Amino acid sequence: MEAVASSSSQDIAAIQDEDILNKMLDKAVDFEERRMLRAALRELLKKKREKREKERGSRQEDLRQLNQRGAVGSSTSQQPKPKVSPIQMSFNCPPNKTASSADSSAKSPTATAPNTKNVKQMLLDWCRAKTEPYEGVNIKNFSSSWSDGIAFCALVHRFFPDSFEYFTLDPTKRRDNFELAFTTAEKMAGCPPLLDVEDLLHMAEPDWKCVYTYIQEFYRCLVEKGLVKIKKRP
């Protein structure tokens, strides 16, 4: 009997599937077997919790280091990205034409001051660079890329990492994600909630103009708080 009990204990301890252990516990009638199953479940849950905490701590540390660097356009990728300084200049002051730039504009019809289309692309590149370290975020546009609210949360979390736990968010809980992002942005950055959560929930993809306007306002609020530095023209 002792040999059988010892073997059963080893077999149970080797099981690393929570569902299997729960099913075995439901069917078990022997007191000793139930005790071993409960002990195995506790140990398995402890290991999973420690693993999640370790991974979360590692990810948060990586994000904190990225925030401390303050290098807005320093992240590298396979495709070249525009420098951040033009983005910052475009959103906060009108372009000042110099004599040389005016001459070059006259010579080349394509060499014009940043227009709405250029500013939109610059802002999109800025959002992509800021959310690049975040899992579950792949910003390609101002519409479908923001439909589950995770991109909003990632962008806000990048500047206010202590406001909430990003890695506990669920992409399927759209309402929670939208409300969390907009509430935090309003509280921490003073950004007004220009987007209506109910409207977003009724659309498969949000209107890009609405998202674009909101991100512009969030950027402006960050500049006012000194969280985004504006590089002056030489």
HULINFEN-V979676 format. One line per field, one symbol per residue. phi: phi as a letter, one per 40 degrees, with the letter a starting at -180 (. if undefined). burial: + if it has 9 or more other C-alpha atoms within 8 Angstrom, else -. A space follows every 50 residues. Layout:
BEGIN
phi->???
burial->???
END
This chain:
BEGIN
phi->.ccccccccccccccbbcccccccccccbccccccccccccccccccccc cccccccccccccccccccgccbcccacccbcccdccccccbaccccccc cccccccbcccbcdbdccccccccccccccbdcccgbacbabbccbccgc cdcccccdcbcccacccccbdcccddccccccccccccbgcccccccccc ccbcbccccccdcccdcccccccccgcbcccccc
burial->--------+--+-----+--++-++-------++-+++-++--++----- -----+------++-++----++----------+-++++++--------- -+-++--------+----++-++++++++++-----+-+--+++++++++ ++++++++--+-------+-+-+++-++++++++++--+-+-+-+-+--+ +---++-+-+++-+-++++++++----+------
END
